[in-house]
Amino acid sequence: MRFGDFLKATVLLSAASATLLAALTVIGISGQLDQTPAIVCAVWWVLATLIGTVMGARTEATAQIARLLAMARTEHMLPDLHPARTILNRLWPLLISTVGAGVLSVFLPQVGGIAAGFAIIWALAWRRQEAAVAAIEERDGARFYIDKTSPLGAMKLVRTPGFGGDYLRV
C-alpha cells in the first residue's frame, strides 16, 4: 500500500471513529437529566478541534514521517500490495480503542465523548501529511510503500522508482 494512501486512510478512519463515538455519546447522554456531561463533552470537542487544527497546520512532513521516508530501503520492484491487511496491521490500536470506547459508552457515555475528542485531534493533526509525502515523492521521483512488518514492530517503508510530474496525480 502506498504510504500516502495509508495516511489518507488513517485520517478518514480517525474521523469516522470520532463521528461514531460522538454519536454514541450524544445518544447515551440524551437520556440523562443532568446536562453537565453534555456540556463537558461539547467543550472538549471544541478544544480538541482547536488542538488538532493547530497541530495539523504545518504543510511540511513531521519529523517522524521525514525520518521514516529517509530510512526507507530502495527496491526496484513493487512490494506485495495488501491494503486491507496493511490497514488492519498498522491501525489496530484505533480499532481497539474505538470498539472499547464504544462499548464503554453504553454504560458511561462520557468515555466515548473523551475518546471522540482524541480521535478528532488525531484526524485533524494528520490531515496534511499525505500532501507533504506526495510533494516529496514528486520532488524525488519516487514512491513510498509500506513494508510488511509485525503489528507490534515499527513501520518500515520501501522506496521504489517513480516518475516526477503532475501527470501522475490520481
VMD Tcl script that builds the backbone (N, CA, C; Angstrom):
set m [mol new atoms 510]
animate dup $m
set s [atomselect $m all]
$s set {name element resname resid chain x y z} {
  {N N MET 1 A 0.852 -1.176 0.000}
  {CA C MET 1 A 0.000 0.000 0.000}
  {C C MET 1 A 0.892 1.231 0.000}
  {N N ARG 2 A 0.535 2.209 -0.835}
  {CA C ARG 2 A 1.306 3.445 -0.855}
  {C C ARG 2 A 1.164 4.161 0.474}
  {N N PHE 3 A 2.264 4.753 0.912}
  {CA C PHE 3 A 2.283 5.412 2.210}
  {C C PHE 3 A 1.326 6.602 2.245}
  {N N GLY 4 A 1.254 7.365 1.169}
  {CA C GLY 4 A 0.342 8.496 1.118}
  {C C GLY 4 A -1.110 8.057 1.234}
  {N N ASP 5 A -1.451 6.964 0.581}
  {CA C ASP 5 A -2.812 6.429 0.684}
  {C C ASP 5 A -3.109 5.950 2.099}
  {N N PHE 6 A -2.106 5.380 2.745}
  {CA C PHE 6 A -2.270 4.943 4.130}
  {C C PHE 6 A -2.543 6.140 5.045}
  {N N LEU 7 A -1.807 7.229 4.842}
  {CA C LEU 7 A -2.030 8.419 5.661}
  {C C LEU 7 A -3.437 8.980 5.445}
  {N N LYS 8 A -3.883 8.976 4.198}
  {CA C LYS 8 A -5.237 9.446 3.882}
  {C C LYS 8 A -6.271 8.549 4.565}
  {N N ALA 9 A -6.068 7.240 4.509}
  {CA C ALA 9 A -6.997 6.301 5.148}
  {C C ALA 9 A -6.994 6.478 6.664}
  {N N THR 10 A -5.837 6.769 7.233}
  {CA C THR 10 A -5.745 6.994 8.669}
  {C C THR 10 A -6.587 8.185 9.093}
  {N N VAL 11 A -6.500 9.271 8.340}
  {CA C VAL 11 A -7.286 10.465 8.654}
  {C C VAL 11 A -8.780 10.157 8.540}
  {N N LEU 12 A -9.177 9.490 7.465}
  {CA C LEU 12 A -10.600 9.196 7.267}
  {C C LEU 12 A -11.137 8.233 8.322}
  {N N LEU 13 A -10.361 7.214 8.666}
  {CA C LEU 13 A -10.816 6.265 9.685}
  {C C LEU 13 A -10.845 6.904 11.072}
  {N N SER 14 A -9.919 7.807 11.362}
  {CA C SER 14 A -9.947 8.520 12.641}
  {C C SER 14 A -11.171 9.430 12.724}
  {N N ALA 15 A -11.484 10.100 11.624}
  {CA C ALA 15 A -12.677 10.948 11.599}
  {C C ALA 15 A -13.942 10.105 11.741}
  {N N ALA 16 A -13.972 8.942 11.112}
  {CA C ALA 16 A -15.120 8.046 11.250}
  {C C ALA 16 A -15.257 7.558 12.690}
  {N N SER 17 A -14.134 7.252 13.316}
  {CA C SER 17 A -14.144 6.838 14.720}
  {C C SER 17 A -14.692 7.954 15.599}
  {N N ALA 18 A -14.240 9.171 15.364}
  {CA C ALA 18 A -14.725 10.312 16.150}
  {C C ALA 18 A -16.223 10.504 15.963}
  {N N THR 19 A -16.687 10.365 14.738}
  {CA C THR 19 A -18.116 10.526 14.454}
  {C C THR 19 A -18.951 9.466 15.162}
  {N N LEU 20 A -18.513 8.216 15.073}
  {CA C LEU 20 A -19.239 7.126 15.736}
  {C C LEU 20 A -19.279 7.329 17.240}
  {N N LEU 21 A -18.125 7.637 17.825}
  {CA C LEU 21 A -18.079 7.806 19.278}
  {C C LEU 21 A -18.874 9.027 19.731}
  {N N ALA 22 A -18.853 10.088 18.940}
  {CA C ALA 22 A -19.645 11.268 19.293}
  {C C ALA 22 A -21.142 10.949 19.222}
  {N N ALA 23 A -21.539 10.203 18.213}
  {CA C ALA 23 A -22.949 9.828 18.092}
  {C C ALA 23 A -23.381 8.954 19.265}
  {N N LEU 24 A -22.564 7.989 19.631}
  {CA C LEU 24 A -22.884 7.136 20.779}
  {C C LEU 24 A -22.951 7.949 22.067}
  {N N THR 25 A -22.078 8.924 22.187}
  {CA C THR 25 A -22.082 9.780 23.378}
  {C C THR 25 A -23.354 10.614 23.449}
  {N N VAL 26 A -23.724 11.218 22.333}
  {CA C VAL 26 A -24.943 12.037 22.317}
  {C C VAL 26 A -26.166 11.183 22.617}
  {N N ILE 27 A -26.232 9.994 22.051}
  {CA C ILE 27 A -27.355 9.096 22.326}
  {C C ILE 27 A -27.384 8.716 23.804}
  {N N GLY 28 A -26.217 8.398 24.362}
  {CA C GLY 28 A -26.161 7.998 25.770}
  {C C GLY 28 A -26.460 9.139 26.725}
  {N N ILE 29 A -25.998 10.328 26.411}
  {CA C ILE 29 A -26.200 11.478 27.302}
  {C C ILE 29 A -27.621 12.027 27.197}
  {N N SER 30 A -28.263 11.846 26.052}
  {CA C SER 30 A -29.601 12.423 25.853}
  {C C SER 30 A -30.638 11.862 26.828}
  {N N GLY 31 A -30.411 10.693 27.342}
  {CA C GLY 31 A -31.351 10.092 28.293}
  {C C GLY 31 A -31.133 10.528 29.728}
  {N N GLN 32 A -30.097 11.300 29.997}
  {CA C GLN 32 A -29.802 11.727 31.366}
  {C C GLN 32 A -30.446 13.078 31.655}
  {N N LEU 33 A -30.788 13.281 32.909}
  {CA C LEU 33 A -31.360 14.563 33.324}
  {C C LEU 33 A -30.272 15.613 33.533}
  {N N ASP 34 A -29.124 15.186 33.987}
  {CA C ASP 34 A -28.014 16.108 34.241}
  {C C ASP 34 A -27.333 16.474 32.918}
  {N N GLN 35 A -27.243 17.761 32.626}
  {CA C GLN 35 A -26.664 18.228 31.375}
  {C C GLN 35 A -25.157 18.493 31.468}
  {N N THR 36 A -24.568 18.319 32.652}
  {CA C THR 36 A -23.142 18.585 32.820}
  {C C THR 36 A -22.271 17.732 31.898}
  {N N PRO 37 A -22.511 16.424 31.783}
  {CA C PRO 37 A -21.673 15.641 30.864}
  {C C PRO 37 A -21.765 16.127 29.413}
  {N N ALA 38 A -22.937 16.560 28.990}
  {CA C ALA 38 A -23.092 17.059 27.622}
  {C C ALA 38 A -22.287 18.336 27.422}
  {N N ILE 39 A -22.297 19.210 28.387}
  {CA C ILE 39 A -21.537 20.466 28.287}
  {C C ILE 39 A -20.047 20.178 28.294}
  {N N VAL 40 A -19.613 19.286 29.182}
  {CA C VAL 40 A -18.186 18.944 29.254}
  {C C VAL 40 A -17.719 18.322 27.938}
  {N N CYS 41 A -18.507 17.418 27.366}
  {CA C CYS 41 A -18.132 16.789 26.092}
  {C C CYS 41 A -18.100 17.812 24.967}
  {N N ALA 42 A -19.065 18.703 24.921}
  {CA C ALA 42 A -19.086 19.714 23.864}
  {C C ALA 42 A -17.878 20.636 23.962}
  {N N VAL 43 A -17.534 21.054 25.176}
  {CA C VAL 43 A -16.348 21.899 25.363}
  {C C VAL 43 A -15.085 21.131 24.970}
  {N N TRP 44 A -15.002 19.859 25.343}
  {CA C TRP 44 A -13.838 19.041 24.998}
  {C C TRP 44 A -13.708 18.888 23.483}
  {N N TRP 45 A -14.819 18.704 22.781}
  {CA C TRP 45 A -14.763 18.551 21.321}
  {C C TRP 45 A -14.310 19.839 20.643}
  {N N VAL 46 A -14.762 20.973 21.148}
  {CA C VAL 46 A -14.303 22.252 20.587}
  {C C VAL 46 A -12.813 22.429 20.858}
  {N N LEU 47 A -12.388 22.132 22.083}
  {CA C LEU 47 A -10.969 22.223 22.425}
  {C C LEU 47 A -10.142 21.250 21.588}
  {N N ALA 48 A -10.636 20.036 21.397}
  {CA C ALA 48 A -9.926 19.042 20.579}
  {C C ALA 48 A -9.809 19.512 19.131}
  {N N THR 49 A -10.856 20.149 18.634}
  {CA C THR 49 A -10.813 20.688 17.270}
  {C C THR 49 A -9.743 21.762 17.154}
  {N N LEU 50 A -9.659 22.628 18.131}
  {CA C LEU 50 A -8.631 23.672 18.114}
  {C C LEU 50 A -7.226 23.075 18.208}
  {N N ILE 51 A -7.043 22.116 19.091}
  {CA C ILE 51 A -5.733 21.469 19.245}
  {C C ILE 51 A -5.332 20.769 17.952}
  {N N GLY 52 A -6.222 19.994 17.378}
  {CA C GLY 52 A -5.925 19.288 16.139}
  {C C GLY 52 A -5.652 20.226 14.980}
  {N N THR 53 A -6.396 21.329 14.921}
  {CA C THR 53 A -6.187 22.297 13.847}
  {C C THR 53 A -4.814 22.946 13.952}
  {N N VAL 54 A -4.408 23.292 15.151}
  {CA C VAL 54 A -3.087 23.893 15.348}
  {C C VAL 54 A -1.989 22.868 15.041}
  {N N MET 55 A -2.152 21.643 15.515}
  {CA C MET 55 A -1.136 20.613 15.270}
  {C C MET 55 A -1.027 20.263 13.792}
  {N N GLY 56 A -2.128 20.332 13.057}
  {CA C GLY 56 A -2.125 19.965 11.644}
  {C C GLY 56 A -1.922 21.126 10.695}
  {N N ALA 57 A -1.552 22.287 11.224}
  {CA C ALA 57 A -1.410 23.480 10.379}
  {C C ALA 57 A -0.163 23.437 9.501}
  {N N ARG 58 A 0.807 22.628 9.833}
  {CA C ARG 58 A 2.047 22.593 9.054}
  {C C ARG 58 A 1.817 21.954 7.697}
  {N N THR 59 A 2.534 22.465 6.708}
  {CA C THR 59 A 2.416 21.916 5.357}
  {C C THR 59 A 3.550 20.959 5.032}
  {N N GLU 60 A 4.594 20.952 5.846}
  {CA C GLU 60 A 5.699 20.020 5.611}
  {C C GLU 60 A 5.492 18.750 6.433}
  {N N ALA 61 A 6.229 17.728 6.076}
  {CA C ALA 61 A 6.124 16.448 6.783}
  {C C ALA 61 A 6.646 16.604 8.210}
  {N N THR 62 A 6.030 15.878 9.134}
  {CA C THR 62 A 6.521 15.895 10.512}
  {C C THR 62 A 7.895 15.242 10.569}
  {N N ALA 63 A 8.585 15.458 11.670}
  {CA C ALA 63 A 9.930 14.892 11.825}
  {C C ALA 63 A 9.892 13.364 11.770}
  {N N GLN 64 A 8.855 12.771 12.342}
  {CA C GLN 64 A 8.752 11.310 12.346}
  {C C GLN 64 A 8.559 10.773 10.927}
  {N N ILE 65 A 7.704 11.427 10.145}
  {CA C ILE 65 A 7.480 10.967 8.775}
  {C C ILE 65 A 8.712 11.211 7.926}
  {N N ALA 66 A 9.361 12.348 8.111}
  {CA C ALA 66 A 10.582 12.631 7.352}
  {C C ALA 66 A 11.654 11.584 7.656}
  {N N ARG 67 A 11.780 11.198 8.913}
  {CA C ARG 67 A 12.761 10.176 9.289}
  {C C ARG 67 A 12.377 8.823 8.690}
  {N N LEU 68 A 11.096 8.508 8.695}
  {CA C LEU 68 A 10.618 7.254 8.113}
  {C C LEU 68 A 10.900 7.208 6.614}
  {N N LEU 69 A 10.670 8.316 5.923}
  {CA C LEU 69 A 10.953 8.387 4.488}
  {C C LEU 69 A 12.454 8.286 4.214}
  {N N ALA 70 A 13.252 8.922 5.049}
  {CA C ALA 70 A 14.705 8.893 4.849}
  {C C ALA 70 A 15.277 7.500 5.092}
  {N N MET 71 A 14.657 6.725 5.966}
  {CA C MET 71 A 15.174 5.395 6.299}
  {C C MET 71 A 14.608 4.303 5.392}
  {N N ALA 72 A 13.783 4.669 4.416}
  {CA C ALA 72 A 13.172 3.670 3.526}
  {C C ALA 72 A 14.244 2.988 2.700}
  {N N ARG 73 A 14.128 1.675 2.592}
  {CA C ARG 73 A 15.089 0.945 1.767}
  {C C ARG 73 A 14.620 0.980 0.313}
  {N N THR 74 A 15.580 1.011 -0.582}
  {CA C THR 74 A 15.268 1.142 -2.003}
  {C C THR 74 A 15.137 -0.225 -2.648}
  {N N GLU 75 A 14.080 -0.387 -3.426}
  {CA C GLU 75 A 13.870 -1.594 -4.219}
  {C C GLU 75 A 13.441 -1.166 -5.618}
  {N N HIS 76 A 13.660 -2.021 -6.575}
  {CA C HIS 76 A 13.289 -1.699 -7.944}
  {C C HIS 76 A 11.980 -2.344 -8.373}
  {N N MET 77 A 11.413 -3.166 -7.498}
  {CA C MET 77 A 10.127 -3.803 -7.786}
  {C C MET 77 A 9.135 -3.410 -6.698}
  {N N LEU 78 A 7.872 -3.363 -7.071}
  {CA C LEU 78 A 6.840 -3.057 -6.089}
  {C C LEU 78 A 6.732 -4.177 -5.065}
  {N N PRO 79 A 6.513 -3.831 -3.805}
  {CA C PRO 79 A 6.264 -4.881 -2.804}
  {C C PRO 79 A 4.866 -5.453 -2.999}
  {N N ASP 80 A 4.580 -6.558 -2.326}
  {CA C ASP 80 A 3.231 -7.123 -2.370}
  {C C ASP 80 A 2.252 -6.112 -1.789}
  {N N LEU 81 A 1.176 -5.862 -2.509}
  {CA C LEU 81 A 0.202 -4.875 -2.079}
  {C C LEU 81 A -1.014 -5.566 -1.484}
  {N N HIS 82 A -1.229 -5.362 -0.210}
  {CA C HIS 82 A -2.380 -5.897 0.512}
  {C C HIS 82 A -2.952 -4.773 1.371}
  {N N PRO 83 A -3.751 -3.876 0.794}
  {CA C PRO 83 A -4.215 -2.696 1.536}
  {C C PRO 83 A -5.002 -3.019 2.801}
  {N N ALA 84 A -5.926 -3.956 2.736}
  {CA C ALA 84 A -6.744 -4.268 3.916}
  {C C ALA 84 A -5.879 -4.820 5.039}
  {N N ARG 85 A -4.965 -5.708 4.703}
  {CA C ARG 85 A -4.078 -6.285 5.714}
  {C C ARG 85 A -3.166 -5.211 6.301}
  {N N THR 86 A -2.685 -4.310 5.461}
  {CA C THR 86 A -1.799 -3.245 5.935}
  {C C THR 86 A -2.536 -2.310 6.884}
  {N N ILE 87 A -3.751 -1.932 6.523}
  {CA C ILE 87 A -4.514 -1.029 7.390}
  {C C ILE 87 A -4.823 -1.703 8.722}
  {N N LEU 88 A -5.243 -2.944 8.702}
  {CA C LEU 88 A -5.518 -3.660 9.951}
  {C C LEU 88 A -4.242 -3.861 10.763}
  {N N ASN 89 A -3.140 -4.151 10.086}
  {CA C ASN 89 A -1.854 -4.372 10.740}
  {C C ASN 89 A -1.345 -3.110 11.434}
  {N N ARG 90 A -1.547 -1.950 10.830}
  {CA C ARG 90 A -0.997 -0.707 11.361}
  {C C ARG 90 A -1.996 0.084 12.201}
  {N N LEU 91 A -3.287 -0.063 11.954}
  {CA C LEU 91 A -4.281 0.746 12.662}
  {C C LEU 91 A -5.099 -0.047 13.680}
  {N N TRP 92 A -4.604 -1.211 14.095}
  {CA C TRP 92 A -5.340 -1.989 15.080}
  {C C TRP 92 A -5.547 -1.228 16.394}
  {N N PRO 93 A -4.618 -0.345 16.850}
  {CA C PRO 93 A -4.925 0.403 18.083}
  {C C PRO 93 A -6.155 1.302 17.943}
  {N N LEU 94 A -6.339 1.891 16.770}
  {CA C LEU 94 A -7.527 2.721 16.535}
  {C C LEU 94 A -8.786 1.865 16.604}
  {N N LEU 95 A -8.745 0.677 16.012}
  {CA C LEU 95 A -9.899 -0.225 16.039}
  {C C LEU 95 A -10.238 -0.639 17.464}
  {N N ILE 96 A -9.227 -1.038 18.216}
  {CA C ILE 96 A -9.467 -1.497 19.590}
  {C C ILE 96 A -9.980 -0.362 20.470}
  {N N SER 97 A -9.376 0.824 20.342}
  {CA C SER 97 A -9.830 1.941 21.173}
  {C C SER 97 A -11.243 2.387 20.796}
  {N N THR 98 A -11.574 2.333 19.514}
  {CA C THR 98 A -12.926 2.709 19.084}
  {C C THR 98 A -13.958 1.715 19.598}
  {N N VAL 99 A -13.682 0.435 19.431}
  {CA C VAL 99 A -14.621 -0.588 19.910}
  {C C VAL 99 A -14.724 -0.534 21.433}
  {N N GLY 100 A -13.578 -0.419 22.110}
  {CA C GLY 100 A -13.591 -0.363 23.577}
  {C C GLY 100 A -14.351 0.837 24.110}
  {N N ALA 101 A -14.073 2.010 23.548}
  {CA C ALA 101 A -14.773 3.220 23.996}
  {C C ALA 101 A -16.245 3.157 23.609}
  {N N GLY 102 A -16.545 2.555 22.465}
  {CA C GLY 102 A -17.949 2.417 22.055}
  {C C GLY 102 A -18.729 1.538 23.005}
  {N N VAL 103 A -18.127 0.430 23.418}
  {CA C VAL 103 A -18.795 -0.471 24.371}
  {C C VAL 103 A -18.949 0.216 25.728}
  {N N LEU 104 A -17.899 0.881 26.179}
  {CA C LEU 104 A -17.982 1.571 27.474}
  {C C LEU 104 A -18.972 2.732 27.445}
  {N N SER 105 A -19.144 3.344 26.272}
  {CA C SER 105 A -20.055 4.488 26.199}
  {C C SER 105 A -21.518 4.080 26.368}
  {N N VAL 106 A -21.819 2.790 26.236}
  {CA C VAL 106 A -23.179 2.326 26.511}
  {C C VAL 106 A -23.485 2.509 28.002}
  {N N PHE 107 A -22.484 2.281 28.851}
  {CA C PHE 107 A -22.658 2.390 30.296}
  {C C PHE 107 A -22.232 3.754 30.823}
  {N N LEU 108 A -21.141 4.289 30.252}
  {CA C LEU 108 A -20.607 5.595 30.650}
  {C C LEU 108 A -20.407 6.431 29.388}
  {N N PRO 109 A -21.395 7.193 28.975}
  {CA C PRO 109 A -21.300 7.922 27.716}
  {C C PRO 109 A -20.116 8.897 27.658}
  {N N GLN 110 A -19.659 9.362 28.808}
  {CA C GLN 110 A -18.552 10.302 28.833}
  {C C GLN 110 A -17.268 9.693 28.288}
  {N N VAL 111 A -17.097 8.391 28.449}
  {CA C VAL 111 A -15.893 7.718 27.944}
  {C C VAL 111 A -15.838 7.840 26.423}
  {N N GLY 112 A -16.941 7.604 25.769}
  {CA C GLY 112 A -16.991 7.768 24.324}
  {C C GLY 112 A -16.749 9.209 23.912}
  {N N GLY 113 A -17.242 10.155 24.704}
  {CA C GLY 113 A -17.039 11.571 24.408}
  {C C GLY 113 A -15.584 11.980 24.493}
  {N N ILE 114 A -14.892 11.488 25.502}
  {CA C ILE 114 A -13.467 11.805 25.640}
  {C C ILE 114 A -12.677 11.144 24.515}
  {N N ALA 115 A -12.985 9.894 24.218}
  {CA C ALA 115 A -12.282 9.195 23.126}
  {C C ALA 115 A -12.551 9.864 21.779}
  {N N ALA 116 A -13.758 10.377 21.577}
  {CA C ALA 116 A -14.078 11.086 20.332}
  {C C ALA 116 A -13.202 12.321 20.185}
  {N N GLY 117 A -12.948 13.012 21.272}
  {CA C GLY 117 A -12.071 14.187 21.225}
  {C C GLY 117 A -10.661 13.830 20.780}
  {N N PHE 118 A -10.145 12.719 21.289}
  {CA C PHE 118 A -8.801 12.297 20.873}
  {C C PHE 118 A -8.769 11.881 19.405}
  {N N ALA 119 A -9.839 11.255 18.927}
  {CA C ALA 119 A -9.909 10.893 17.513}
  {C C ALA 119 A -10.009 12.144 16.637}
  {N N ILE 120 A -10.683 13.180 17.120}
  {CA C ILE 120 A -10.740 14.456 16.391}
  {C C ILE 120 A -9.349 15.050 16.278}
  {N N ILE 121 A -8.625 15.071 17.385}
  {CA C ILE 121 A -7.258 15.601 17.366}
  {C C ILE 121 A -6.409 14.831 16.369}
  {N N TRP 122 A -6.477 13.522 16.411}
  {CA C TRP 122 A -5.656 12.673 15.529}
  {C C TRP 122 A -5.965 12.939 14.058}
  {N N ALA 123 A -7.247 12.997 13.732}
  {CA C ALA 123 A -7.646 13.212 12.336}
  {C C ALA 123 A -7.190 14.584 11.838}
  {N N LEU 124 A -7.377 15.604 12.636}
  {CA C LEU 124 A -7.003 16.948 12.205}
  {C C LEU 124 A -5.481 17.157 12.195}
  {N N ALA 125 A -4.786 16.519 13.115}
  {CA C ALA 125 A -3.332 16.695 13.173}
  {C C ALA 125 A -2.631 16.046 11.985}
  {N N TRP 126 A -3.184 14.985 11.433}
  {CA C TRP 126 A -2.538 14.258 10.338}
  {C C TRP 126 A -3.115 14.598 8.971}
  {N N ARG 127 A -4.025 15.548 8.887}
  {CA C ARG 127 A -4.762 15.787 7.648}
  {C C ARG 127 A -3.907 16.263 6.483}
  {N N ARG 128 A -2.787 16.906 6.710}
  {CA C ARG 128 A -1.967 17.431 5.617}
  {C C ARG 128 A -0.722 16.594 5.335}
  {N N GLN 129 A -0.524 15.534 6.059}
  {CA C GLN 129 A 0.703 14.756 5.891}
  {C C GLN 129 A 0.733 14.006 4.569}
  {N N GLU 130 A -0.410 13.600 4.063}
  {CA C GLU 130 A -0.456 12.906 2.773}
  {C C GLU 130 A 0.036 13.827 1.663}
  {N N ALA 131 A -0.354 15.084 1.725}
  {CA C ALA 131 A 0.092 16.053 0.715}
  {C C ALA 131 A 1.590 16.316 0.839}
  {N N ALA 132 A 2.112 16.327 2.059}
  {CA C ALA 132 A 3.549 16.527 2.258}
  {C C ALA 132 A 4.343 15.350 1.687}
  {N N VAL 133 A 3.853 14.142 1.886}
  {CA C VAL 133 A 4.512 12.955 1.332}
  {C C VAL 133 A 4.425 12.973 -0.194}
  {N N ALA 134 A 3.279 13.376 -0.732}
  {CA C ALA 134 A 3.127 13.460 -2.190}
  {C C ALA 134 A 4.098 14.476 -2.776}
  {N N ALA 135 A 4.322 15.571 -2.077}
  {CA C ALA 135 A 5.273 16.578 -2.559}
  {C C ALA 135 A 6.694 16.023 -2.559}
  {N N ILE 136 A 7.040 15.253 -1.556}
  {CA C ILE 136 A 8.374 14.641 -1.507}
  {C C ILE 136 A 8.514 13.602 -2.616}
  {N N GLU 137 A 7.479 12.807 -2.829}
  {CA C GLU 137 A 7.507 11.832 -3.926}
  {C C GLU 137 A 7.668 12.531 -5.268}
  {N N GLU 138 A 6.967 13.627 -5.446}
  {CA C GLU 138 A 7.027 14.397 -6.689}
  {C C GLU 138 A 8.435 14.966 -6.901}
  {N N ARG 139 A 8.972 15.524 -5.836}
  {CA C ARG 139 A 10.305 16.128 -5.913}
  {C C ARG 139 A 11.384 15.096 -6.222}
  {N N ASP 140 A 11.310 13.948 -5.537}
  {CA C ASP 140 A 12.357 12.930 -5.675}
  {C C ASP 140 A 12.106 11.951 -6.812}
  {N N GLY 141 A 10.921 11.967 -7.392}
  {CA C GLY 141 A 10.612 10.994 -8.440}
  {C C GLY 141 A 10.603 9.578 -7.903}
  {N N ALA 142 A 10.026 9.398 -6.727}
  {CA C ALA 142 A 9.983 8.089 -6.073}
  {C C ALA 142 A 8.583 7.856 -5.528}
  {N N ARG 143 A 8.310 6.620 -5.155}
  {CA C ARG 143 A 7.064 6.252 -4.493}
  {C C ARG 143 A 7.432 5.469 -3.241}
  {N N PHE 144 A 6.677 5.714 -2.169}
  {CA C PHE 144 A 6.936 5.042 -0.901}
  {C C PHE 144 A 5.777 4.103 -0.589}
  {N N TYR 145 A 6.123 2.878 -0.261}
  {CA C TYR 145 A 5.144 1.846 0.075}
  {C C TYR 145 A 5.440 1.316 1.470}
  {N N ILE 146 A 4.404 0.869 2.160}
  {CA C ILE 146 A 4.578 0.300 3.489}
  {C C ILE 146 A 5.060 -1.135 3.337}
  {N N ASP 147 A 6.136 -1.441 4.032}
  {CA C ASP 147 A 6.705 -2.779 4.009}
  {C C ASP 147 A 5.968 -3.659 5.009}
  {N N LYS 148 A 5.973 -4.950 4.754}
  {CA C LYS 148 A 5.324 -5.908 5.653}
  {C C LYS 148 A 6.153 -6.014 6.935}
  {N N THR 149 A 5.513 -5.689 8.073}
  {CA C THR 149 A 6.163 -5.774 9.374}
  {C C THR 149 A 5.191 -6.355 10.388}
  {N N SER 150 A 5.697 -6.626 11.557}
  {CA C SER 150 A 4.861 -7.110 12.652}
  {C C SER 150 A 3.928 -5.994 13.113}
  {N N PRO 151 A 2.713 -6.328 13.559}
  {CA C PRO 151 A 1.805 -5.300 14.074}
  {C C PRO 151 A 2.364 -4.555 15.283}
  {N N LEU 152 A 3.265 -5.188 16.005}
  {CA C LEU 152 A 3.851 -4.545 17.179}
  {C C LEU 152 A 5.188 -3.881 16.865}
  {N N GLY 153 A 5.728 -4.121 15.686}
  {CA C GLY 153 A 7.007 -3.540 15.302}
  {C C GLY 153 A 6.836 -2.169 14.672}
  {N N ALA 154 A 7.961 -1.503 14.523}
  {CA C ALA 154 A 7.949 -0.184 13.901}
  {C C ALA 154 A 7.626 -0.294 12.417}
  {N N MET 155 A 6.982 0.726 11.892}
  {CA C MET 155 A 6.656 0.756 10.474}
  {C C MET 155 A 7.933 0.962 9.666}
  {N N LYS 156 A 8.006 0.293 8.524}
  {CA C LYS 156 A 9.137 0.449 7.611}
  {C C LYS 156 A 8.580 0.709 6.221}
  {N N LEU 157 A 9.311 1.501 5.459}
  {CA C LEU 157 A 8.884 1.843 4.119}
  {C C LEU 157 A 9.852 1.306 3.079}
  {N N VAL 158 A 9.329 1.127 1.875}
  {CA C VAL 158 A 10.113 0.726 0.716}
  {C C VAL 158 A 10.025 1.868 -0.289}
  {N N ARG 159 A 11.159 2.267 -0.814}
  {CA C ARG 159 A 11.208 3.333 -1.815}
  {C C ARG 159 A 11.394 2.695 -3.181}
  {N N THR 160 A 10.501 3.015 -4.110}
  {CA C THR 160 A 10.602 2.479 -5.463}
  {C C THR 160 A 10.737 3.643 -6.441}
  {N N PRO 161 A 11.293 3.378 -7.610}
  {CA C PRO 161 A 11.380 4.455 -8.599}
  {C C PRO 161 A 9.993 4.879 -9.045}
  {N N GLY 162 A 9.858 6.141 -9.283}
  {CA C GLY 162 A 8.599 6.690 -9.768}
  {C C GLY 162 A 8.911 7.733 -10.817}
  {N N PHE 163 A 7.914 8.383 -11.272}
  {CA C PHE 163 A 8.091 9.434 -12.251}
  {C C PHE 163 A 7.686 10.749 -11.621}
  {N N GLY 164 A 8.418 11.793 -11.905}
  {CA C GLY 164 A 8.052 13.121 -11.447}
  {C C GLY 164 A 7.062 13.734 -12.427}
  {N N GLY 165 A 6.418 14.774 -11.984}
  {CA C GLY 165 A 5.488 15.489 -12.861}
  {C C GLY 165 A 4.061 15.364 -12.401}
  {N N ASP 166 A 3.275 16.354 -12.704}
  {CA C ASP 166 A 1.872 16.398 -12.258}
  {C C ASP 166 A 0.977 15.408 -12.997}
  {N N TYR 167 A 1.433 14.849 -14.079}
  {CA C TYR 167 A 0.584 13.963 -14.863}
  {C C TYR 167 A 0.313 12.634 -14.167}
  {N N LEU 168 A 0.993 12.342 -13.068}
  {CA C LEU 168 A 0.775 11.080 -12.356}
  {C C LEU 168 A -0.245 11.205 -11.221}
  {N N ARG 169 A -0.732 12.380 -10.946}
  {CA C ARG 169 A -1.691 12.558 -9.836}
  {C C ARG 169 A -2.952 11.739 -10.123}
  {N N VAL 170 A -3.372 11.030 -9.105}
  {CA C VAL 170 A -4.590 10.231 -9.237}
  {C C VAL 170 A -5.655 10.808 -8.342}
}
mol reanalyze $m
mol bondsrecalc $m
mol representation Tube
mol addrep $m
